[in-house]
């Protein structure tokens, strides 16, 4: 357990250094289920090291996903991580606009059954 605690503390410190601030959700979860912290770190490392999608695009995808689901904290966190990784402000801004467009477009697809009803109704 003591080795795990050191490992969790080290991981949290590395995440804080990479983010530039305390990763509050991870710190809180480390107090509840510390075994999850190494898994989260391993999963991020695994995803970022996959060879087919460049890291810049992965950062932009994470920003888009967080913004799309409405997570303010995750969106801000992913933006900070992307900037620290060299993604430009303009690339991030375009990603946010593309996300907005995609979400707006899905509104039509989500409402298709209702629109078909309206068009066929007398």
ABEGO torsion letter per residue (X at the ends): XAAAAAAAAAAAAAAAAAAGBBBAAAAAAAAABAAAAAAAAAAAAAAAABAABBAAAAAAAAAAAAAAAGBAAAAAAAAAAAAAAGBBAAAAAAAAAAAAAAAAAAAAAAAAAAAAAAAABX
